[in-house]
């Protein structure tokens, strides 16, 4: 199934320039430019507008790119299905993941992982963050994707990848809601003590956000009135939206366009660690290390995450990003 030309167009769309796409594909800029010109002549229309040094897809180009993406995805799935029939299963990796972020991450990188390791099966054990650590310790999972507040624990190693800000959310009719002005992707900064007379809805004990929340209240010498606790960020946000109270959430849970809820940065700011949870003493296989590398790579361009790479993550990056290079 020859889809080389489709890959060229997809790379041009991602890189937005012929020179950058050529470097990514390992072919010369003139070769790629000639291919694009010939394709556009055969179609009778331009696929990209040449705007100075950038390529901008035309309406026809958007249709071509979308179709190319679907064809390449179908090719990947077809080859994966065939390899599953022709390769003997040699390894099973069981990964603990939260129902939202963790499970979505696994789905995003599964195809790329399976291309490299067609004889390795991935199984997902979904549970909330408060239970992931116990599953890692018990050996029910090989490692887990999760969050932490304190990365130093007795039974597990937390392999830090990123940090995410913890913010305060409140219903739009709250007396302080008018202060919540957002511009240039920044939030109004406010001290938690100004919400001392507000009811709080919090994530349950055992979650990373709850550990951070308790630390925030302790630092502010504050004893909040907790009216409800839940394991689920969506439940928490929905209750805040309905006016049941205010709460603390990871910034990635923020709904920008929701008129019923407002958000604040805390002063001082607090951050949640994101990464992999591994039982102390466990040595990861190459396939497991590669999976963690793909997780790190997938989140690299997320504007809400700040890199906080542990030494082990830097080793894994060096291992896979320098493959094929001479020492």
C-alpha positions as CSV (number, residue, x, y, z in Angstrom):
1,X,0.0,0.0,0.0
2,X,2.0,3.0,-1.3
3,X,1.0,6.1,0.6
4,X,4.3,8.0,0.4
5,X,2.7,11.0,-1.4
6,X,0.0,11.3,1.3
7,X,2.7,11.3,4.0
8,X,4.4,14.2,2.1
9,X,1.2,16.3,2.1
10,X,0.5,15.5,5.8
11,X,4.0,16.6,6.7
12,X,3.7,19.8,4.7
13,X,0.5,20.6,6.6
14,X,2.1,19.9,10.0
15,X,5.4,21.7,9.4
16,X,3.9,24.6,7.3
17,X,7.0,25.0,5.1
18,X,8.6,23.0,2.4
19,X,12.1,23.2,3.9
20,X,10.9,22.0,7.4
21,X,8.9,19.2,5.9
22,X,11.9,18.2,3.7
23,X,14.1,17.9,6.8
24,X,11.4,15.9,8.6
25,X,11.0,13.5,5.7
26,X,14.7,13.3,4.8
27,X,14.3,14.5,1.2
28,X,15.5,17.7,-0.5
29,X,13.4,20.8,-0.6
30,X,13.5,20.9,-4.5
31,X,12.2,17.3,-4.7
32,X,9.3,18.0,-2.3
33,X,8.5,21.3,-4.1
34,X,8.4,19.6,-7.5
35,X,6.2,16.8,-6.1
36,X,3.7,19.3,-4.7
37,X,3.6,21.4,-7.9
38,X,2.9,18.2,-10.0
39,X,0.2,17.1,-7.7
40,X,-1.5,20.4,-7.7
41,X,-1.4,20.5,-11.6
42,X,-2.9,17.0,-11.8
43,X,-5.7,18.1,-9.4
44,X,-6.3,21.4,-11.2
45,X,-6.2,23.4,-8.0
46,X,-3.7,24.6,-5.3
47,X,-3.6,22.7,-2.1
48,X,-1.6,25.4,-0.2
49,X,-1.4,29.2,-0.3
50,X,2.3,30.3,-0.3
51,X,2.2,33.1,2.3
52,X,5.9,34.3,2.5
53,X,7.6,31.3,4.1
54,X,4.5,29.6,5.4
55,X,2.1,27.1,3.7
56,X,-1.6,27.6,4.4
57,X,-4.1,24.9,3.3
58,X,-6.7,26.0,0.8
59,X,-10.3,24.7,1.0
60,X,-9.3,22.0,-1.4
61,X,-6.1,21.4,0.6
62,X,-8.1,20.9,3.8
63,X,-10.2,18.2,2.1
64,X,-7.1,16.5,0.7
65,X,-5.4,16.6,4.1
66,X,-8.4,15.2,6.0
67,X,-8.8,12.4,3.5
68,X,-5.1,11.6,3.6
69,X,-5.2,11.4,7.3
70,X,-8.1,9.0,7.2
71,X,-6.3,6.8,4.6
72,X,-3.1,6.7,6.6
73,X,-5.0,5.8,9.7
74,X,-6.8,3.0,7.9
75,X,-3.4,1.8,6.6
76,X,-2.0,1.7,10.1
77,X,-5.0,-0.1,11.5
78,X,-4.9,-2.7,8.7
79,X,-1.2,-3.4,9.2
80,X,-1.6,-3.6,12.9
81,X,-4.4,-6.2,12.5
82,X,-2.3,-8.2,10.1
83,X,0.7,-8.1,12.4
84,X,-1.5,-9.2,15.3
85,X,-2.3,-12.4,13.3
86,X,1.3,-13.1,12.2
87,X,3.4,-12.2,15.3
88,X,3.6,-14.3,18.4
89,X,2.7,-12.5,21.6
90,X,5.8,-12.1,23.7
91,X,4.9,-9.5,26.3
92,X,1.9,-8.1,28.0
93,X,2.1,-4.6,29.6
94,X,-0.6,-3.7,32.1
95,X,-0.9,0.0,32.6
96,X,-2.8,1.8,35.3
97,X,-4.6,4.9,34.1
98,X,-7.3,7.3,35.2
99,X,-10.6,7.1,33.2
100,X,-10.0,10.5,31.6
101,X,-6.4,11.8,31.0
102,X,-4.7,8.4,31.3
103,X,-7.0,6.5,29.1
104,X,-7.0,9.2,26.4
105,X,-3.2,9.3,26.4
106,X,-3.0,5.5,25.9
107,X,-5.4,5.7,22.9
108,X,-3.4,8.5,21.4
109,X,-0.1,6.7,21.3
110,X,-1.2,3.1,20.9
111,X,-0.8,3.0,17.1
112,X,2.7,4.3,17.2
113,X,3.7,1.9,20.0
114,X,2.3,-1.1,18.2
115,X,4.2,-0.2,15.0
116,X,7.4,-0.7,16.9
117,X,6.3,-3.6,19.2
118,X,3.6,-5.6,17.3
119,X,4.1,-8.6,19.6
120,X,3.5,-6.6,22.8
121,X,-0.1,-6.4,24.1
122,X,-1.2,-3.3,26.0
123,X,-3.9,-3.8,28.7
124,X,-5.4,-0.9,30.6
125,X,-6.6,-1.0,34.2
126,X,-8.7,2.1,34.8
127,X,-9.2,3.5,38.2
128,X,-9.1,6.8,40.0
129,X,-5.9,8.3,41.2
130,X,-6.4,7.3,44.8
131,X,-6.2,3.6,43.8
132,X,-3.4,3.7,41.2
133,X,-0.6,3.7,43.8
134,X,-1.9,0.6,45.6
135,X,-2.2,-1.3,42.3
136,X,1.4,-0.4,41.5
137,X,2.6,-1.6,44.9
138,X,0.5,-4.8,44.6
139,X,1.9,-5.6,41.2
140,X,-1.5,-5.5,39.5
141,X,-0.1,-3.1,37.0
142,X,3.4,-2.7,35.6
143,X,3.3,1.0,36.0
144,X,0.6,3.8,36.1
145,X,0.1,7.1,34.5
146,X,-0.9,9.6,37.1
147,X,-0.2,12.7,39.2
148,X,1.5,13.5,42.5
149,X,2.0,16.3,45.0
150,X,5.0,14.8,46.8
151,X,7.3,12.7,44.5
152,X,9.2,11.2,47.4
153,X,7.3,8.1,48.6
154,X,8.5,5.0,50.4
155,X,7.1,2.2,48.1
156,X,7.0,3.9,44.6
157,X,9.1,6.1,42.4
158,X,7.3,8.9,40.7
159,X,8.9,9.6,37.3
160,X,8.1,13.3,36.8
161,X,7.4,14.6,33.3
162,X,5.4,17.8,33.6
163,X,3.8,20.2,36.1
164,X,0.3,21.6,35.8
165,X,-1.1,24.5,37.7
166,X,-3.8,24.0,40.3
167,X,-6.5,26.7,40.0
168,X,-9.6,27.7,41.8
169,X,-13.0,27.5,40.1
170,X,-16.2,29.3,41.3
171,X,-19.7,29.7,40.0
172,X,-20.2,32.9,37.9
173,X,-22.6,34.4,40.5
174,X,-20.0,34.2,43.3
175,X,-19.3,37.6,45.0
176,X,-15.7,37.5,43.8
177,X,-16.5,36.3,40.2
178,X,-16.3,39.8,38.8
179,X,-12.6,39.8,39.6
180,X,-12.0,36.8,37.3
181,X,-10.7,38.5,34.1
182,X,-8.8,36.4,31.7
183,X,-6.6,37.8,28.9
184,X,-3.7,36.3,26.9
185,X,-4.3,32.9,28.5
186,X,-3.6,34.3,32.0
187,X,-5.9,34.2,35.0
188,X,-6.5,36.7,37.8
189,X,-4.3,35.8,40.8
190,X,-6.0,35.7,44.2
191,X,-5.3,34.5,47.7
192,X,-7.3,31.4,48.8
193,X,-8.1,33.1,52.1
194,X,-10.6,35.4,50.3
195,X,-12.8,32.3,49.9
196,X,-12.7,31.4,53.6
197,X,-16.5,31.9,53.9
198,X,-17.3,29.9,50.8
199,X,-18.4,26.2,50.8
200,X,-15.9,23.9,49.1
201,X,-16.3,20.9,46.9
202,X,-13.1,18.9,47.0
203,X,-11.7,15.8,45.4
204,X,-11.6,12.8,47.8
205,X,-8.8,11.9,50.2
206,X,-6.1,10.0,48.5
207,X,-6.1,12.0,45.3
208,X,-3.1,14.2,44.4
209,X,-5.3,17.3,44.1
210,X,-6.7,16.7,47.6
211,X,-3.2,16.5,49.0
212,X,-2.4,19.8,47.4
213,X,-5.7,21.3,48.5
214,X,-5.0,20.3,52.1
215,X,-1.5,21.8,51.9
216,X,-3.0,25.1,50.5
217,X,-5.5,25.4,53.3
218,X,-2.8,24.6,55.9
219,X,-0.4,27.2,54.5
220,X,-3.3,29.8,54.6
221,X,-4.2,28.8,58.2
222,X,-7.7,28.1,56.9
223,X,-10.3,25.5,57.8
224,X,-12.7,25.3,54.8
225,X,-16.3,24.1,55.0
226,X,-16.4,21.0,52.8
227,X,-19.9,20.3,51.6
228,X,-19.1,17.5,49.2
229,X,-16.2,15.2,48.1
230,X,-15.8,13.2,44.9
231,X,-13.2,11.2,43.0
232,X,-14.3,12.7,39.7
233,X,-13.2,16.1,38.3
234,X,-16.2,16.2,36.0
235,X,-18.6,15.8,39.0
236,X,-16.7,18.5,40.9
237,X,-16.9,21.0,38.0
238,X,-20.6,20.3,37.4
239,X,-21.4,20.9,41.1
240,X,-19.5,24.2,41.0
241,X,-21.3,25.1,37.9
242,X,-24.6,24.5,39.7
243,X,-23.6,26.8,42.5
244,X,-22.9,24.2,45.2
245,X,-19.6,25.8,46.1
246,X,-16.0,26.5,44.9
247,X,-13.2,24.0,44.3
248,X,-9.7,23.4,43.3
249,X,-9.0,21.7,39.9
250,X,-6.1,21.1,37.5
251,X,-6.0,23.8,34.8
252,X,-6.6,21.2,32.1
253,X,-10.1,20.8,33.5
254,X,-11.0,24.4,32.8
255,X,-13.9,25.0,30.4
256,X,-13.0,28.3,28.8
257,X,-16.4,29.0,27.1
258,X,-18.6,28.0,30.0
259,X,-20.5,31.2,31.2
260,X,-21.6,29.6,34.5
261,X,-18.1,29.2,36.0
262,X,-15.0,31.4,36.5
263,X,-11.4,30.6,37.3
264,X,-8.5,32.1,39.3
265,X,-4.8,31.5,39.8
266,X,-3.8,31.1,43.4
267,X,-1.3,33.4,45.1
268,X,1.1,31.8,45.6
269,X,0.7,29.3,42.7
270,X,0.6,25.6,43.3
271,X,1.4,22.8,40.8
272,X,0.6,19.2,40.3
273,X,3.2,16.7,39.1
274,X,2.4,14.5,36.0
275,X,4.2,11.4,35.1
276,X,4.6,7.6,35.7
277,X,4.3,5.7,39.0
278,X,6.7,2.7,39.2
279,X,7.2,0.3,42.1
280,X,10.6,0.8,43.7
281,X,13.1,-1.8,42.5
282,X,11.2,-2.5,39.3
283,X,13.4,-2.5,36.1
284,X,11.4,-1.4,33.1
285,X,11.6,-3.4,29.8
286,X,12.5,-1.6,26.6
287,X,8.9,-1.7,25.5
288,X,7.8,-0.2,28.8
289,X,10.4,2.6,28.5
290,X,9.3,3.3,25.0
291,X,5.7,3.6,26.1
292,X,6.6,6.1,28.8
293,X,8.7,8.0,26.2
294,X,5.7,8.3,23.9
295,X,3.6,9.6,26.8
296,X,6.1,12.3,27.5
297,X,6.4,13.1,23.8
298,X,2.6,13.3,23.3
299,X,2.3,16.0,26.0
300,X,5.3,18.0,24.9
301,X,3.3,20.6,23.0
302,X,0.6,21.0,25.6
303,X,0.6,24.7,26.6
304,X,-0.8,23.9,30.0
305,X,2.1,21.6,31.0
306,X,5.5,22.9,32.0
307,X,8.4,20.5,31.5
308,X,9.8,19.1,34.8
309,X,11.8,16.1,33.5
310,X,13.3,13.8,36.1
311,X,16.7,12.3,35.5
312,X,15.1,9.0,34.5
313,X,12.9,10.7,31.9
314,X,15.9,12.5,30.4
315,X,17.7,9.1,30.2
316,X,14.7,7.6,28.4
317,X,14.5,10.6,26.0
318,X,18.2,10.2,25.2
319,X,17.7,6.4,24.6
320,X,15.0,6.8,21.9
321,X,15.7,10.2,20.4
322,X,19.3,9.3,19.7
323,X,18.6,6.0,18.0
324,X,20.6,5.5,14.8
325,X,23.0,8.3,15.6
326,X,26.7,7.6,15.8
327,X,28.2,8.0,19.3
